[in-house]
Amino acid sequence: ERAGDRCGSGIRLYKNNVDGKGASWGSHENYMMLRDVPFDEVAALMTLHLVTRQIFIGSGRVGLGERSESSGFQLSQRADYIHAPIGLQTTFDRPIVNARDEPHSTDEYRRLHVITADANRMDVPQSLKLGTTSMLLWMLERSGPSGTALARLLDEVELEDPVEAMHVISHDLTLGREVALRAGGHATAWQIQVRLLEAVFETAASSFGTDSRGEPQWPDAPTARIMRMWRTALGDVARVRHADDTQRLGMEQEASRLEWLLKWQLLERLRRRGAGSWRDPRLAEADIRWAALDHSSCVFDRLSERAVSLCDESDMLRACGQAPPDTRAWLRSELVHRFAPQVVAFSWTHVTVRDPGSERGLFTCDMSDPTGFTRDECADAIARCDGETMTVADLLRTITHGR
């Protein structure tokens, strides 16, 4: 709003993935995982998950095909723009599994770069997008290269044509269409997701033990919460699958967690009240306005009370100004906030600051470890720097020496 006032014309922002006319932009995810997990196992498991998770993380879209060549409504905005099983590219022939290897970390880890998902307005699908994928990568790390149960799972439900399955699942509002498996037979996206959920539960039970009910004893509350949410999401999808359109219009609980369903309910009511065809431009306009970040024109904001919220406004405002305390982001943020004039350059893995006492006048600190340089590691040193005559270069030397 301030930028629009300064330039004399309105600036509108949208949190979505497509314009309905052929253009698509990413809502990217990045996961740090152990490099010693064979990449072919990563690719195989992630292909299954990324193709099928859209049944509960999709944000919904008016139009079928990259340029909305056919009329209709589908689960995912991004699915029609995926054209390869695996590849390095991100802006053409986009792959399901992106093989880009830029870890921004130490040699121990790789960064899995994921480009298949929608931009969500609702909290639950956004959290499930990140949480379920993280749990499956954790399972891969725990299973190791000789994980026979995992290997058997991958053999049984490997998709015959993952790209076609990606499109078929997104276009299938019945949620019951089966896709072909390489080993023979067919399965629905829901059935594959159930198998993935069960595999994580089995690995967790083996790793952490079980309680009196047979549930894994999850190591922390966030992990337990995301696993409950995953199970709830599959229950939601199952109930929606067995409902007709009129029944779906009244499914408030399920729509509070499934973004594509809440959007479909809105658009289907508009369609029944006079729009008629899914080609009606009023439906496409409502789809775009769902993603608007301007409160005065945003459709989602008018329905946001119907969606489950996992955080409040104060949480979001705090996150805007406070970096996570348990990663290197904390020190990076402190350096910018406290000592910006002395900071010369930042990369993902290094920071260069002014160093008056050195021959070059510069000091570069290696921050390749994403799990280091946390508040617990660095807060005391920064407090001393505030109260003593110490350059930022000396501060970073002190922190590095302490590690």
C-alpha positions in Angstrom: 0.0 0.0 0.0 2.8 2.4 0.8 4.6 1.6 -2.4 1.4 2.1 -4.4 0.9 5.5 -2.8 4.4 6.6 -3.6 4.2 5.6 -7.3 0.7 6.8 -7.7 -0.9 3.6 -8.8 -2.1 0.6 -7.0 0.1 -2.5 -6.5 -1.7 -5.8 -6.1 -0.2 -8.9 -4.7 -1.5 -12.4 -5.0 -0.5 -15.6 -3.2 -1.2 -18.2 -5.9 0.6 -20.2 -8.6 -1.1 -19.5 -11.9 -2.7 -16.8 -14.0 -5.0 -19.2 -15.8 -3.4 -18.1 -19.2 -0.3 -20.3 -19.2 2.0 -18.7 -16.7 3.0 -20.5 -13.5 5.3 -19.5 -10.6 6.5 -21.7 -7.8 5.7 -22.1 -4.1 9.0 -23.8 -3.2 9.9 -26.0 -0.3 13.4 -26.9 0.8 14.3 -29.7 3.1 17.7 -30.5 4.7 18.4 -34.2 4.8 21.3 -36.6 5.3 23.3 -37.0 2.1 24.1 -40.7 2.7 20.5 -41.6 1.8 20.7 -42.9 -1.8 19.1 -40.3 -4.1 17.2 -43.0 -6.1 15.4 -43.8 -2.8 14.7 -40.2 -2.2 13.3 -39.8 -5.7 11.2 -42.9 -5.5 9.5 -42.0 -2.2 9.1 -38.4 -3.0 7.5 -39.2 -6.4 4.8 -41.2 -4.6 4.2 -38.5 -2.1 4.4 -35.4 -4.2 2.0 -36.9 -6.8 -0.6 -38.0 -4.2 -0.5 -35.4 -1.4 -2.4 -32.9 -3.5 -5.6 -34.5 -2.3 -5.2 -32.7 1.0 -2.8 -29.8 0.3 -4.2 -28.5 -3.1 -5.5 -25.0 -3.1 -7.9 -25.6 -6.0 -8.0 -24.0 -9.4 -10.6 -23.0 -12.1 -9.6 -24.4 -15.5 -7.9 -27.6 -16.7 -4.6 -27.4 -18.7 -1.8 -24.9 -18.6 -3.9 -22.3 -20.4 -7.2 -23.5 -19.0 -8.0 -25.2 -22.4 -10.8 -27.1 -20.8 -13.4 -26.0 -18.3 -13.7 -27.4 -14.8 -12.3 -27.2 -11.4 -9.2 -29.2 -10.1 -7.5 -29.9 -6.8 -4.1 -28.3 -7.6 -2.9 -25.1 -9.3 0.5 -26.5 -10.0 -0.1 -30.0 -11.3 -0.7 -29.2 -15.0 2.7 -27.5 -15.2 4.6 -30.6 -14.2 6.0 -32.5 -17.2 8.9 -34.7 -16.2 9.6 -37.3 -13.5 13.0 -36.0 -12.5 15.2 -33.1 -13.6 17.3 -30.1 -12.8 15.1 -27.4 -14.5 12.5 -25.4 -12.6 11.0 -23.1 -15.3 10.3 -25.5 -18.2 9.5 -29.2 -18.4 9.2 -28.9 -14.7 9.9 -32.2 -12.9 8.1 -33.9 -10.0 11.5 -34.4 -8.2 14.0 -31.6 -8.7 17.6 -32.9 -8.7 19.2 -29.5 -8.1 22.0 -30.0 -5.6 22.8 -26.7 -3.9 23.0 -27.7 -0.2 24.0 -24.3 1.3 25.3 -26.5 4.1 28.1 -28.9 5.1 28.9 -32.0 3.1 26.8 -34.1 5.5 23.6 -32.8 4.2 21.7 -32.3 0.9 18.9 -29.8 0.2 15.8 -31.3 -1.4 14.3 -28.6 -3.5 10.5 -29.2 -4.1 8.6 -27.2 -6.7 5.4 -29.1 -7.2 3.1 -27.5 -4.6 0.5 -24.8 -4.5 0.6 -21.6 -2.6 -1.8 -22.0 0.3 -3.9 -19.4 2.1 -5.0 -21.9 4.8 -2.8 -23.0 7.7 -3.6 -26.7 7.8 -2.6 -27.6 4.2 0.5 -25.4 4.5 1.5 -27.3 7.6 0.7 -30.7 6.2 2.7 -29.9 3.0 5.8 -29.3 5.1 5.2 -31.7 7.9 4.2 -34.9 6.0 7.2 -34.4 3.6 9.5 -33.9 6.5 8.3 -37.1 8.2 8.8 -39.2 5.1 12.4 -37.9 4.7 13.0 -38.7 8.4 11.7 -42.2 7.6 14.2 -42.5 4.8 17.1 -41.4 7.0 16.0 -44.0 9.7 15.5 -46.8 7.2 19.0 -46.7 5.7 20.0 -48.3 2.4 18.9 -51.8 3.6 15.4 -50.9 4.7 13.6 -53.9 3.3 10.1 -52.8 4.4 10.6 -49.4 2.6 12.0 -51.1 -0.5 9.0 -53.4 -0.6 6.6 -50.5 -0.2 8.3 -48.6 -3.1 8.2 -51.7 -5.3 4.5 -52.3 -4.6 3.1 -48.8 -5.2 5.6 -47.3 -7.7 3.6 -45.4 -10.3 3.6 -46.5 -13.9 3.5 -43.0 -15.2 4.0 -40.4 -12.4 3.4 -37.4 -14.6 0.1 -38.6 -16.0 -0.9 -39.6 -12.4 -0.1 -36.1 -11.3 -2.6 -34.6 -13.8 -5.2 -37.4 -13.4 -5.3 -37.0 -9.6 -5.6 -33.2 -9.7 -8.4 -33.3 -12.3 -10.4 -36.0 -10.4 -12.9 -34.4 -8.0 -14.4 -37.8 -7.3 -11.1 -38.6 -5.4 -11.7 -42.2 -6.5 -9.8 -42.5 -9.8 -7.2 -45.2 -9.8 -3.7 -44.7 -11.3 -1.6 -47.5 -12.8 1.2 -49.1 -10.8 4.4 -50.4 -12.3 4.1 -53.8 -10.6 0.6 -54.2 -11.9 -2.8 -53.2 -10.6 -4.0 -49.8 -9.6 -4.5 -47.6 -6.6 -6.0 -44.3 -5.6 -4.1 -41.4 -4.3 -5.8 -41.9 -0.9 -4.7 -45.5 -0.8 -1.1 -44.6 -1.5 -1.2 -41.9 1.2 -2.5 -44.4 3.7 0.4 -46.7 2.9 2.9 -43.8 3.4 1.3 -42.9 6.7 1.4 -46.5 7.9 5.1 -46.7 6.9 5.9 -43.7 9.0 4.0 -45.1 12.0 5.8 -48.4 11.7 9.2 -46.7 11.6 8.3 -44.5 14.6 7.0 -47.5 16.6 10.3 -49.2 16.0 12.4 -46.1 16.8 10.5 -44.7 19.7 8.4 -47.5 21.1 4.7 -47.4 21.6 2.3 -46.4 24.4 -0.5 -48.5 25.9 -2.7 -47.9 22.9 -0.1 -49.0 20.4 0.6 -45.4 19.3 4.2 -44.4 18.6 5.7 -42.4 21.4 6.6 -39.4 19.3 9.7 -37.4 20.4 7.9 -34.0 20.7 4.6 -32.3 20.6 4.9 -30.8 17.0 5.7 -34.2 15.6 2.7 -35.8 17.3 0.5 -32.9 16.1 1.5 -33.2 12.5 0.9 -37.0 12.5 -2.6 -36.4 14.0 -3.2 -33.8 11.3 -2.1 -36.2 8.5 -4.5 -38.9 9.8 -7.3 -36.4 10.1 -6.7 -35.2 6.5 -7.0 -38.7 5.1 -10.3 -39.1 7.1 -11.5 -35.8 5.6 -10.7 -36.9 2.1 -12.4 -40.3 2.6 -15.6 -38.6 3.7 -15.6 -36.1 0.9 -15.0 -38.9 -1.6 -18.2 -40.7 -0.6 -20.3 -37.6 -0.7 -22.2 -36.1 -3.6 -21.9 -32.5 -4.6 -24.9 -31.4 -2.6 -23.5 -33.1 0.5 -20.1 -31.6 -0.1 -21.5 -28.1 0.0 -22.5 -28.7 3.6 -19.2 -30.3 4.8 -18.0 -27.4 7.0 -15.5 -29.3 9.2 -13.7 -30.9 6.2 -13.7 -27.6 4.3 -12.1 -25.9 7.3 -9.0 -28.1 6.7 -9.1 -28.8 2.9 -8.4 -25.6 1.0 -9.5 -26.9 -2.4 -12.8 -27.9 -0.9 -13.5 -24.6 0.8 -12.8 -22.8 -2.5 -14.9 -25.3 -4.5 -17.8 -24.7 -2.1 -17.7 -21.0 -2.8 -17.4 -21.3 -6.5 -19.9 -24.1 -6.8 -22.5 -21.9 -5.0 -21.7 -19.0 -7.5 -22.0 -21.4 -10.4 -25.4 -22.7 -9.2 -26.7 -19.1 -8.6 -26.2 -18.2 -12.2 -22.7 -18.6 -13.5 -23.7 -21.9 -15.0 -20.5 -23.1 -16.8 -17.0 -23.3 -15.2 -15.9 -21.2 -18.1 -17.8 -18.2 -16.7 -15.2 -15.4 -16.2 -16.8 -14.5 -12.9 -15.6 -17.8 -11.5 -12.1 -17.2 -12.8 -12.1 -13.8 -11.2 -13.2 -15.2 -7.9 -10.4 -17.8 -8.1 -7.8 -15.0 -8.6 -9.3 -12.9 -5.8 -9.1 -15.8 -3.4 -5.3 -15.3 -3.5 -5.4 -11.5 -3.2 -3.5 -10.1 -0.3 -5.4 -6.8 -0.3 -8.1 -7.3 2.4 -10.6 -5.1 0.6 -10.7 -7.4 -2.4 -9.7 -10.8 -1.1 -12.3 -13.5 -1.2 -10.5 -15.8 1.2 -10.4 -13.2 3.9 -14.2 -13.1 3.9 -14.2 -16.9 4.6 -11.1 -17.1 6.8 -13.1 -17.7 9.9 -14.3 -20.9 8.4 -10.7 -22.2 8.2 -8.8 -23.8 11.0 -6.1 -21.4 12.2 -2.8 -22.7 13.7 -1.3 -19.4 14.7 -2.5 -15.9 15.5 -1.6 -12.4 14.3 0.9 -11.9 17.1 2.8 -15.1 16.1 3.1 -13.8 12.6 4.2 -10.4 13.5 6.8 -11.8 15.9 8.2 -14.1 13.2 8.6 -11.0 10.9 11.1 -9.5 13.3 12.6 -12.5 15.1 14.6 -15.2 13.4 14.3 -18.9 14.6 16.6 -19.2 17.6 17.8 -22.7 16.8 19.5 -22.2 13.4 22.2 -20.0 11.9 19.3 -17.6 10.9 19.5 -16.2 14.5 23.1 -14.9 14.2 22.5 -13.7 10.6 19.5 -11.7 11.8 21.4 -10.3 14.8 24.3 -9.1 12.6 21.9 -7.3 10.3 19.9 -5.7 13.1 22.8 -4.7 15.3 25.8 -4.2 13.0 24.6 -3.6 9.5 27.2 -0.9 8.7 30.0 -3.3 9.3 28.5 -6.2 7.3 29.9 -6.2 3.7 28.4 -9.4 2.2 26.2 -12.3 3.0 25.9 -15.6 1.2 24.0 -18.7 2.3 27.2 -20.1 3.9 29.5 -17.1 4.6 29.4 -13.6 6.0 32.0 -11.0 5.4 32.5 -8.0 7.7 34.8 -5.1 8.0 38.0 -5.9 9.9 40.1 -2.7 10.5 42.9 -4.7 12.2 43.6 -7.0 9.2 45.7 -6.5 6.1 42.7 -6.8 3.8 40.3 -5.0 6.0 37.9 -7.8 5.8 37.1 -11.0 7.7 34.9 -13.8 6.4 33.2 -16.2 8.7 32.2 -19.7 7.5 28.6 -20.4 8.5 28.1 -23.5 6.5 26.5 -25.4 9.4 22.7 -24.5 9.3 22.3 -26.0 12.8 25.0 -23.8 14.4 25.3 -20.2 15.3 22.2 -20.4 17.4 21.0 -18.1 20.1 22.3 -20.5 22.8 25.7 -20.5 21.1 26.1 -16.8 20.4 23.9 -14.7 22.7 26.5 -14.3 25.4 29.2 -13.2 23.0 26.9 -10.6 21.4 26.0 -9.3 24.8 29.8 -8.8 25.6 30.2 -7.1 22.2 27.5 -4.6 23.2 29.3 -3.7 26.3 33.0 -3.8 25.3 35.2 -2.4 22.6 35.0 -5.3 20.2 34.7 -5.3 16.4 32.2 -7.5 14.6 35.2 -9.4 13.2 36.5 -10.1 16.7 33.0 -11.2 17.7 32.8 -13.7 14.9 36.3 -14.9 15.7 35.3 -15.5 19.3 32.1 -17.4 18.2 34.0 -19.5 15.7 36.7 -20.3 18.2 34.1 -21.3 20.8 32.5 -23.7 18.4 
